[in-house]
C-alpha cells in the first residue's frame, strides 16, 4: 500500500516537472529522494 502511494507521488512529481525547466527537475528529484529515504529509515 505504501509503495503505491509513493508511486503516485512520483508520477505527480514527474507530471509537474515536465512543465518546468531542468533546474526545477533536478531540485524536485532531490526533494523526492530525501522524502523517500526519510520514509524508509
C-alpha positions as CSV (number, residue, x, y, z in Angstrom):
1,X,0.0,0.0,0.0
2,X,2.8,2.4,0.9
3,X,4.6,1.5,-2.3
4,X,1.5,2.5,-4.3
5,X,1.3,5.9,-2.5
6,X,5.0,6.5,-3.3
7,X,4.5,5.6,-6.9
8,X,1.6,8.1,-7.2
9,X,3.7,10.8,-5.6
10,X,6.4,10.1,-8.0
11,X,4.0,10.2,-11.0
12,X,2.6,13.5,-9.8
13,X,6.2,14.9,-9.5
14,X,7.0,13.8,-13.0
15,X,3.9,15.4,-14.4
16,X,4.7,18.7,-12.6
17,X,8.3,18.5,-13.7
18,X,7.5,18.1,-17.4
19,X,6.0,21.6,-17.4
20,X,9.0,23.1,-15.7
21,X,12.7,23.6,-16.5
22,X,15.6,21.2,-15.9
23,X,16.8,23.1,-12.8
24,X,13.4,22.5,-11.1
25,X,13.5,18.9,-12.3
26,X,16.8,18.2,-10.5
27,X,15.6,20.1,-7.4
28,X,12.3,18.1,-7.3
29,X,14.1,14.8,-7.7
30,X,16.4,15.7,-4.9
31,X,13.4,16.5,-2.6
32,X,11.7,13.3,-3.6
33,X,14.8,11.2,-2.8
34,X,15.1,12.9,0.6
35,X,11.5,12.2,1.4
36,X,11.8,8.5,0.3
37,X,14.9,8.0,2.4
38,X,13.2,9.6,5.4
39,X,10.2,7.3,4.9
40,X,12.2,4.1,4.8
41,X,14.6,4.8,7.7
